[in-house]
Amino acid sequence: MKKVGIVMGSDSDLPILEKSMDMLKSMEVPFEAHVYSAHRTPDEAIAFARNAEENGFGVIIAAAGMAAHLAGVLAANTTLPVIGIPCKSSQLDGMDALLATVQMPTGIPVATVAINGGGNAALLACQMLALSDSALSARLKAKREKDTKAVLEKDAAVAAKYNH
Ligand code: RP5
């Protein structure tokens, strides 16, 4: 199976990417994580994106906060799909990173998930890889069914307690 590349602008973004890694592990999808910054280590970030396809990656998750150019810079250097996670910073609650990640010009798309949306970024990556992996597709469907059942159990508990 192709790997998911996880790139974060700083190790301070790790708690968000740990959600991605946990999700990928639960879906049995291989990944490789790196700290490369579009601003602090641009050469390494660009080299990672340019070599990602031949290095066995199928999709890249890129997480950054503040002036979050990382996902866009990676996307500009590969035709693999890039999923951007805007990370919340202390000043602007992640709106800065959200706008910087989502507002890509035509030609270089970034699939942007919610601010700090590490779990959904991983699930979206799995869904992309599942297009050519029926076993992974089955695991995703099983997870969806399990999640649905858990919500319906909560509905039953709330109904039993409050609906008279
Ligand atoms: C961004 O700046 C990183 O992705 C991080 O979210 C933010 C702050 O980085 P540190 O100063 O904590 O390294 O590039």
Residues whose N, C-alpha, C, O or C-beta is under 5 A from the ligand:
A	BS01	RP5	G9 S10 S12 D13 A63 A64 G65 M66 C87
